[in-house]
């Protein structure tokens, strides 16, 4: 995260993560979306929540990223669920990570063909 980066964090209750973002100089808002976010981190507990992905996408700049975070080993949501919802929302996945000991995350971006020139 670059200093001054606009970050929205939704439903992700992780004080050390927020502290780390702020220590890097990010401009962070918690539990609300900000238009033109460079990065939006969103924690989900089940696949039903993924229906809101298209709405969240509208708050991320065209060259920004949306990270969907979910509990590792969950039966209620997994990487394939997130990837499928992303494609439906016009996003593609570019990276999967172990976000923490208990959370996984998938980084989603707007397709190159859909970004402004």
C-alpha positions in Angstrom: 0.0 0.0 0.0 1.4 3.4 -1.0 1.3 6.4 1.3 -1.9 8.3 0.7 -3.7 5.4 -0.9 -7.4 5.4 -0.4 -8.5 2.2 1.4 -12.0 1.0 2.4 -12.2 -1.9 4.9 -15.6 -3.5 5.3 -16.6 -6.2 7.9 -12.9 -7.0 8.6 -12.3 -6.8 12.3 -8.5 -7.0 12.5 -7.0 -4.1 14.5 -3.4 -5.1 13.7 -4.2 -5.1 10.0 -5.8 -1.6 10.2 -2.8 -0.4 12.2 -0.4 -1.7 9.6 -2.3 0.0 6.8 -2.2 3.3 8.6 1.5 2.9 9.5 2.1 2.7 5.7 0.4 6.1 5.3 -2.9 4.8 3.8 -6.0 6.9 4.1 -8.3 4.3 5.7 -12.0 4.3 6.3 -13.6 1.4 8.1 -17.1 -0.2 7.6 -18.1 2.2 4.8 -17.3 2.4 1.1 -15.4 5.3 -0.4 -15.9 6.3 -4.0 -12.6 6.0 -5.9 -10.9 3.6 -3.4 -7.6 2.4 -4.5 -8.2 -0.8 -2.6 -11.3 -2.2 -0.9 -10.9 -5.1 1.6 -14.2 -6.9 2.3 -14.7 -9.9 4.6 -17.5 -12.3 3.9 -18.8 -15.2 6.0 -20.9 -17.0 3.3 -21.5 -17.2 -0.4 -24.8 -15.3 -0.2 -22.9 -12.2 0.7 -21.1 -12.3 -2.6 -24.2 -11.0 -4.3 -23.0 -7.5 -3.1 -19.7 -7.8 -5.0 -21.0 -5.8 -8.1 -22.0 -3.0 -5.8 -18.7 -2.9 -4.0 -16.9 -2.8 -7.3 -18.5 0.5 -8.1 -16.6 2.1 -5.2 -13.1 1.0 -6.5 -11.2 3.0 -9.0 -10.9 1.3 -12.4 -7.2 0.5 -11.8 -7.8 -0.4 -8.1 -8.3 -3.8 -6.5 -10.9 -5.4 -4.4 -9.8 -8.1 -1.9 -12.4 -10.6 -0.7 -11.4 -12.2 2.6 -13.1 -15.3 4.0 -12.5 -17.9 6.8 -10.1 -20.7 5.8 -11.7 -24.1 5.5 -15.2 -22.6 5.5 -18.0 -24.8 4.1 -20.1 -21.6 3.6 -17.7 -19.8 1.1 -14.5 -20.7 -0.7 -12.2 -19.5 -3.4 -14.3 -20.9 -6.2 -17.4 -19.1 -4.9 -15.5 -15.8 -4.8 -14.0 -16.4 -8.3 -17.5 -17.2 -9.8 -19.0 -14.1 -8.2 -16.1 -12.0 -9.4 -16.6 -13.0 -13.0 -20.3 -12.3 -12.8 -19.4 -8.8 -11.5 -16.9 -8.1 -14.3 -13.8 -8.8 -12.2 -11.0 -11.2 -12.6 -8.8 -12.8 -9.9 -5.1 -12.1 -10.0 -3.8 -13.4 -6.7 -4.9 -15.7 -3.8 -3.1 -15.4 -0.5 -3.2 -16.6 3.1 -4.3 -13.4 4.7 -3.7 -14.6 8.2 -3.7 -17.9 10.2 -7.5 -18.0 9.9 -8.3 -16.1 6.7 -7.8 -16.5 3.0 -8.1 -13.7 0.4 -8.5 -13.3 -3.3 -7.4 -10.1 -5.1 -9.9 -9.0 -7.8 -9.4 -6.3 -10.5 -11.3 -4.9 -13.4 -10.5 -6.7 -16.7 -7.9 -4.9 -18.8 -10.4 -4.5 -21.7 -12.9 -2.8 -19.4 -10.4 -0.2 -18.0 -10.3 3.3 -19.4 -7.5 4.1 -21.8 
